[in-house]
Amino acid sequence: MTKNSKLCLKNKRIINKNRDTITAMMSGTETVKRINNLNWLRHEISYVEPSTLFYLPKKEQQLDMDFTCNKNLGEAYDYIITHPDTMIDEYEICRIHSTLCNGTYLEPVGGHYRDSNKILDITVNGERFYAPEAYDIPLNMTKIIYNLRNYKISPLNKAFNIHYQLIALQPFEDFNKRTARLIMNWVLIQHGYSPIVFNCPSDKQNYKKAIALCASGDIKAYTAYMTSCMVRTENSIINVLQKSRTL
């Protein structure tokens, strides 16, 4: 068994243990804990995460656009939190993307598949990675949704798979990664897990590196990174809940 395989197994055991801990801490009528947990996640997902993963120098920042994008992320997060039983399909994925595009340069095409061919923003073995042709998007999306319905695939693997598959497909003109992260978190929430937050400074490089490793066929390395981020997020949530005080 490889190092990454061992790490995946170890992390998954911790994830399930932490899930039980968080469930117990959130049970009952401890409203303050629930609100603090939801607010912390919303802040990290809609503000800290995008600034961590896609930081731009001040001279390149567009404050109005950044504010709009962060607001849209928050609204999309609110939607997946309040719709834990909604069946995720092509329509819902397009809905999330449309929400992310509101008020941005992409608003006219928000929620619609791209009609151009694209090169992904990742490099594998020194070569740029190409997304499928635009006309192949509908068929690929059908396959992605079909795999999401496969009961033989564990919830964690379903979440990690759809995250990577949406990024590799690049179904939209832009905002594909943030759409993929939200859909992944939606899958996790629907199966009783906490979302994953990429808010550590090292995620700026490691996130794209993990995607590139998956593109090269190293799925275990990708899964090891994703599970490590999930353990880190769960530990942060437990810390937030421990500090919460009920009224």
N, C-alpha and C positions, 0 to 999 in steps of 0.2 A: 504494500500500500504506500502510495506516494505521500510526501509531506503535505501537499494541498488536500489530498483525500482525507488524511487524518484530521487536518484542521477543519475541514467541512463537517465531519462527523462530530467533532468536539463542539464546534460552534452551534450546530443544530440542537445538540443536547442542552446547551446553555440557553439557547433561544426558547425552547419549549419550557424550560424551568422558569425563565424570566417571565414568559407569558402567563404562567400560573400565578406567579408572584404579583404581577401587575393586575391580573383579574381579581385576585383576592383583595388587593389594596383599593381597587376601584369599586368594590361591591358595597352594598348598603346605600345609605343616603348621604354620603360624604360629598356633597355638591361642590365644595371648594376645591377638593382634590380633582374632581372631574374637569371643572372649569380651568384650573391651573394647567392641567395636563393638555387639554385641547388648545389653550392659548399658547403654551410653550411650543407645541408642534406647529401651530399655524405661523408663529413668528419665525421659527427656524426654516420651515419649508418655503415660506413666501418672501423672506427677507435675507436671512443669513446664508441659506443654501445657494441661491443664484449668485450672490456676491462672492461666495467662496469658489464656486465652480467656474464662473465666467467673469472674473474680475477684470475690469478695464482701467487703464490709467485715467487720471482725472480729466485730461485733455480730450479723451475719447468718450467720456460719459455723457449721456443725454438725460438730464435729471427728470424731465417730464416723461420721457419714454420709460426710464427705470421705475418711476413711481407707478405708472400705468401697468407695467409688466408685473410688478410685485403685488399690486392690487388684484390683478387678474388671477395670479397664482393663489392668493388667499381665497378668492371666490370659488375657484375650482376645487381647492381643498375643502372648503365648506360643503360643496356639493357632494363629494365622495363620502364625507363624514356623515352627512344626513341621508345618504341613500345606500346604506350597507346591504340592502337586499335587492338592489336593481341588477338585472342581468347585464353583464358587460358584453356589448356587441359592437359592430362597426358604427352604428348610430351613436352610441354613448362615447366611443373613442373620438368621433368627429365632434361631438358636443363639447367634450373637454377641450379639444384643440380650438374650437370656436370661441370658448370662454377666454382662453389664453390670448387670443388675437384681438379682443375688443379694444378699440381705441389705439391700435398700433398700425404700422404700415401694412400688416397682413390681414387687417379686418375684412377687406373685400373677398379674400380667398379662405378665410378662416373656416375650418371644418370641411374643406373640399380637398380632394387629393390633388397632388401636383400634376402638371401636364408636361413637365420637363424632366430630363434625366439628370441625375446628380452623382457627385463624388462625395463620399462621406468625409467628415473631418477627422479621420483616423488613418494611421499608416501601419501596415503590416509587412514586416520584413523589408522595409524600405520602399514599399509600394503603396500608393493611395488605394483606398478601398472603395469600390463602386457599389452603389445601390442598384436594385433591379430596375429595369426599364419602367417608365411610367405606366404603360399599358398592362404591366404585370401586377400592379398594386392590388386591384380588387381580388384577384385569385389568391395572392399571398395573404391578404387580410382574412379571407375565408379560412385559410389553413391555420392562421394564428388563432382565430376564434374557435376553430374545431379542436385544437390542442388545449385550449383553455377549458373546454368541456370534458376533457379526458380524465375520468375519475382515477385512472391508474397512475397519474402524475401527482406527486405530493404538492400541497398548496405552496410551499416555499419555492419549489422548482418551477411551478406554474408562474409565480410572480417574477422570478428571475428570468425565466424564458421570455415572457412577453415584453419585459423591459428591453432585453437585447434585441429581440425580433423586430420590435417597432423602430429601434434605432437603426438596425441594419436595413430595414425596408425603406426608411425615410419617406413615409407616405405623404407628407406635407412639405410645403416650400420651406418652412422654418419651424422652430419650436418643437422639433421632434423629440429631443432628449427630455425636455420638461414634460411633454405629454406622456412619454414612456415612463417617467418616474411616478407621475400621478396615477397612471393606470396600474403600475406595479403595486403602489401603496393601496390602491382600491382593492386589488385582489387580496392583499395581506389583511386588510381590515375585514373583508368579507369572511375570512377564515379565522377570525379571532386574534390576529397578530397586530402588533403596533407597526406604524409606517417606518420606513427607513429614512433617516435624514443624513445628507452629505454636508456636514458643517465643520469638518476638521480641515485645517489648512493643507494637510497632505492630500486631501481628496482632489484638489485641483489637478494634480498629475496622476494620482492613482486611479481615479475614476475613468479617465480616458484610456489609461494603460490597461485596466481590466477589460474594457470593451474591445480594445485591440487584441488582447490575448484570446478572448472568446472568438473573435473573427478569425484568428489563426488556428483555432481548433482546441485551444487549451481551456476547456470548459471548467475544469476543476479549479484553476487559478482564478477565473472569473467568479465562480461560486464562493470560493474561499474569501475573496474580497467582499462580496456582497453580504455574506453571513457575518463577517467581522464588523462591517458597518452596522448591521442590524443589532448585534450584541451591544455595540457602543451606544446606539440609540436607546435600546431598552434600559441599559444601565443609567442613562441620563434621565429617562422617564421615571425610573424608580427613585432616583435622587430628588426629582421635582416633587413626586408624591410624598416622599418622606418629610420634605420641608413644609408641605401644605398643612394648614391647621383648619380644622372644621369649626364652624361658628356655633 
